[in-house]
Structure formats: structure tokens, C-alpha cells
Amino acid sequence: MVRHAGTFTSGVTRGLLPAAPRVTMGIAALALGAGALPARAQDRPLTADFPEVYRAGGVDAPDWALFSRPGPVGFDGSGNLHVLDTEAPHVVVIGLDGQPVMVVGRAGEGPGEFDLPSDLVVWRDGHFAVLDAGHNAMQVFGTDGWFQRMVRWSARPGSPLTVFAQAGRVMRPDPNGGGIYAQGAIDAMGDIIGAFDQLAGVEPEPRVGVDERGVERIDLSDAVVSAVPILQGRRAPRRQPVDRITPDDLRNAASLPRRTGGPMFFDPEFHWDILPNGTIAYADSSAYEIRIARTDGPERNVIRRSIPPEAVDAGIRSEMIEWEIDRLERSNAQLNAAADDPELRAAMATWDDALRERVENREFFPEVPVIRAIRATWDGALWVQRRGEEPWDDEGPIDVFGRNRQYLGTFPAGTVEMPFAFGPNGLVAFWELDELEVPTIVVRRLPVGLR
């Protein structure tokens, strides 16, 4: 692992499965304009005045647009927006005129019916798939909304925990169709599933492929998904070992909050998206470095801006601990207020003390990471969100890089959110909540230069 200027610099780890394509360590640095960058790059402000195309939702919406909460969305190549309502549950397809094209699915246990759906993937040709924990599968639908096939996440019948391990990780449609690119499952979820298997007397399935800091391609053409690792981002070194969750931990859940080796403050997260040409843009360090990796070969370049990460000093440590404890206390107070069982309340009080102790003893990464999100547009531009004013603030400015990777400018913090989906001809989708927290999906159109 290479370090320079105090920054954790990462590439791609070797040692994937033998059949996996590899991305080599060769780097072609990308110039961001003529001449050298200043000591700290200056932002070129952009204006977020995108014209509205339509909106659907709100308290007075028709039944099809009474969305229960903001959920996964995706455009197809015709500009139709697919919206997964996990509570209904169904998928609403909205045309360019803001009217429903079709509503697909309902609650149930049969093919094409949903039981705990959590994610949605939409291909450019209009096919789409829903990740469904109750079925332990991806359910694939045609462009006409008709159910096509169920692709199981595991050949072994069992708990929906198997597919819950996929929930929350980023999934993107393969631009060439037929499969999806997905972030690896979180290590801890693998531990929990393995521990439950052992409690049930079942031999745990072997853990293969990438973890949550990597990307794999998932084939949906067979009855059971198959995955090929594409790249594995590096993990920052730690002083404290990470404890593995065991069956004994599940038997004594009260011990879990006191475990050592919890999440590290400011641990550089793995951010990524796939571009229309099939390359992957990702960041896995505290620096402003976005690597462009081919999925089938060694070519790669790096986008950089001269925006250094902030060193973590005693003041930042103290503020971060105080902020995290306050966040946990507010969350636990809400759970406690909803708990009717006195024994449960007493157990939660014990957890409060244990969680506070764990937060105060948590390890810190030495720098505050700059990059907080990466999204690729339909045409291949990149939007990169930076940290905000506070070290824990993920809603900072958004930098835009064109298809040839030149820096175009920056949306100042608070002027625009990262879109939930990018579509053809500059379409972008945002969720908005009114004062009653009723959701509305709003579709706008980007100017040509920012697509």
C-alpha cells in the first residue's frame, strides 16, 4: 500500500478469483486544463436552473402517484421513469408527459408479485429487475411489464437474509444489457448470515468475490445469479482488529455494542458508478482521486483536483464524537419511546451506555475524506460530491466533469442535490418532500453542456 503526503492512495488489489478480469496498476494522469493547478483548486460556479419537465406525487396526487416514500428510480432509453414503491408494493412507469405508462406488480408470493422489494435496476432498452428479499431473488420484467423470470440469489433455499445482504449496496445496469454491476456485500452481513446458518445447523456457504469495497458483474441469464469480480478497492490500514460476528454474539445480543473494532471514523468509503462505455469510475481514498478502470483490460486514468483532505486534529475528534453520540441518543430516544415492554426499555438503556463507550473509543482515520459520492450521467459526464463545511457533512459542493474528463464547474453546496437518476436527453429525477413529508418525484432537464 502506497502513501504520499499523508494520504491513503489506493489502486486495485490483485488476488481476485483466477477467472476474474484484472485491472492493472498503470495510471495515465489526466490534465484538467492547460498549465499546473494552483496550490488549491478554485471552483468555477455553476447555476442549477434546470427547467422542470413534470412532477408526480404529493397529497393531491392520483392513486398511482401516491408514493409512500422516496424509493429507487431509473430511466430507460425512451425517457420513461421507473419508480419502485416498496410499500405499495409495485413499480410505476411514468412517460415523458408525466402520466403513467403502466403499474407493474403487487404484494404476493407468486412470480411477478413482490414480497419485501428493496431495489430496482432499469436497462436502457426498457427491461427492468426488482431485488426482492421475500423471494430471495431478482425478478426480471420485459419492456411491456410482463414478468419474465426469477433469478435466485442463492441455489440453497433459506432465509431472506441472503438477499438482505445485497440491500443497500449500489447496483447499476450493465450498459450492454443482460446483467448488472454491483458493489460487494458488506463483510458484517456475511458474518451475520454465516452465524445464523451455524445456529440453524447449516453449513455456511463459502464467501467469495469482492467485499463492499469492490465491484462485480452479476449475470442474470440463468436460474441462479453468478458473479465475476471486476475490481477490489483497497482498505485503509487499522490499528484495532475488526471482530468477526459469531453465533455466540447472536445468542447474547446485548454484548454486541461493547465489541471492539467497530466502524472507523472517516474511514474512506468506496464510491463508484459505471459509465456508458462500460468503464468504472471509483474513489477509495481520502484524496480527490477518481480512477477510471476498464472492466476488460488494463487501461486506466485518474481525475484529480487539488483539494487536499483535512487532517484530523484533537478538535475534529472531539466534535465528531459529540456529534455521533448526539445522533445515536436521538435515534435511541425515538426507539425507546416506541417500546412498550419495560424489559426492552431496560435493555435499550444498557445499549445506550455501551454505544457511548464504543463511540468514545472508536478509531479515527487521520484525514477527512474529500469525496462523498460519484454519479455518471446518461451521456458519460461525471458528477462528484464533496464534503460540506463540517467533517461529517456529505452534502457539499458538486463538481462536474465532461465526457472527455475536463472540469466544467461546481454547483455550490445547497444549490442542487445529487440526482436520484440520470436519463437520456438530459433528464434527471429528484425526490422532494413537502412539510408533511409526502414525496413527489420531480423530473428536470440538464443543459447540454452538463450531460
Rosetta blueprint (number, residue, H / E / L):
1 M L
2 V E
3 R E
4 H E
5 A L
6 G L
7 T E
8 F E
9 T E
10 S L
11 G L
12 V E
13 T L
14 R L
15 G L
16 L L
17 L L
18 P L
19 A L
20 A L
21 P L
22 R L
23 V L
24 T L
25 M L
26 G L
27 I L
28 A E
29 A E
30 L L
31 A L
32 L L
33 G L
34 A L
35 G L
36 A L
37 L L
38 P L
39 A L
40 R L
41 A L
42 Q L
43 D L
44 R L
45 P E
46 L L
47 T L
48 A L
49 D L
50 F L
51 P L
52 E E
53 V E
54 Y E
55 R E
56 A E
57 G E
58 G L
59 V L
60 D L
61 A L
62 P L
63 D H
64 W H
65 A H
66 L L
67 F L
68 S L
69 R L
70 P L
71 G L
72 P L
73 V E
74 G E
75 F E
76 D L
77 G L
78 S L
79 G L
80 N L
81 L E
82 H E
83 V E
84 L E
85 D E
86 T L
87 E L
88 A L
89 P L
90 H E
91 V E
92 V E
93 V E
94 I E
95 G L
96 L L
97 D L
98 G L
99 Q L
100 P E
101 V E
102 M E
103 V E
104 V E
105 G L
106 R L
107 A E
108 G L
109 E L
110 G L
111 P L
112 G L
113 E L
114 F E
115 D L
116 L L
117 P E
118 S E
119 D E
120 L E
121 V E
122 V E
123 W L
124 R L
125 D L
126 G L
127 H L
128 F E
129 A E
130 V E
131 L E
132 D E
133 A L
134 G L
135 H L
136 N L
137 A E
138 M E
139 Q E
140 V E
141 F E
142 G L
143 T L
144 D L
145 G L
146 W L
147 F E
148 Q E
149 R E
150 M E
151 V E
152 R E
153 W L
154 S L
155 A L
156 R L
157 P L
158 G L
159 S L
160 P L
161 L H
162 T H
163 V H
164 F H
165 A L
166 Q L
167 A L
168 G L
169 R L
170 V L
171 M E
172 R E
173 P E
174 D L
175 P L
176 N L
177 G L
178 G L
179 G E
180 I E
181 Y E
182 A E
183 Q E
184 G L
185 A L
186 I L
187 D H
188 A H
189 M H
190 G H
191 D H
192 I H
193 I H
194 G H
195 A H
196 F H
197 D H
198 Q H
199 L H
200 A L
201 G L
202 V L
203 E L
204 P L
205 E L
206 P L
207 R L
208 V L
209 G L
210 V L
211 D L
212 E L
213 R L
214 G E
215 V E
216 E E
217 R E
218 I E
219 D E
220 L L
221 S L
222 D L
223 A L
224 V E
225 V L
226 S E
227 A E
228 V E
229 P E
230 I E
231 L E
232 Q E
233 G E
234 R L
235 R L
236 A L
237 P L
238 R L
239 R L
240 Q L
241 P L
242 V L
243 D L
244 R L
245 I L
246 T L
247 P H
248 D H
249 D H
250 L H
251 R H
252 N L
253 A H
254 A H
255 S H
256 L H
257 P H
258 R H
259 R L
260 T L
261 G L
262 G L
263 P L
264 M L
265 F E
266 F L
267 D L
268 P L
269 E L
270 F L
271 H E
272 W E
273 D E
274 I E
275 L L
276 P L
277 N L
278 G L
279 T L
280 I E
281 A E
282 Y E
283 A E
284 D L
285 S L
286 S L
287 A L
288 Y L
289 E E
290 I E
291 R E
292 I E
293 A E
294 R L
295 T L
296 D L
297 G L
298 P L
299 E L
300 R E
301 N E
302 V E
303 I E
304 R E
305 R L
306 S L
307 I L
308 P L
309 P L
310 E E
311 A E
312 V L
313 D L
314 A H
315 G H
316 I H
317 R H
318 S H
319 E H
320 M H
321 I H
322 E H
323 W H
324 E H
325 I H
326 D H
327 R H
328 L H
329 E H
330 R H
331 S H
332 N H
333 A H
334 Q H
335 L H
336 N H
337 A H
338 A H
339 A L
340 D L
341 D L
342 P H
343 E H
344 L H
345 R H
346 A H
347 A H
348 M H
349 A H
350 T H
351 W H
352 D H
353 D H
354 A H
355 L H
356 R H
357 E H
358 R H
359 V H
360 E H
361 N L
362 R L
363 E L
364 F E
365 F L
366 P L
367 E E
368 V E
369 P L
370 V L
371 I E
372 R E
373 A E
374 I E
375 R E
376 A E
377 T L
378 W L
379 D L
380 G L
381 A L
382 L E
383 W E
384 V E
385 Q E
386 R E
387 R L
388 G L
389 E L
390 E L
391 P L
392 W L
393 D L
394 D L
395 E L
396 G L
397 P L
398 I E
399 D E
400 V E
401 F E
402 G L
403 R L
404 N L
405 R L
406 Q L
407 Y E
408 L E
409 G E
410 T E
411 F E
412 P L
413 A L
414 G L
415 T L
416 V L
417 E L
418 M L
419 P L
420 F L
421 A E
422 F E
423 G L
424 P H
425 N H
426 G H
427 L E
428 V E
429 A E
430 F E
431 W E
432 E E
433 L E
434 D L
435 E L
436 L L
437 E L
438 V L
439 P E
440 T E
441 I E
442 V E
443 V E
444 R E
445 R E
446 L L
447 P L
448 V H
449 G H
450 L H
451 R L
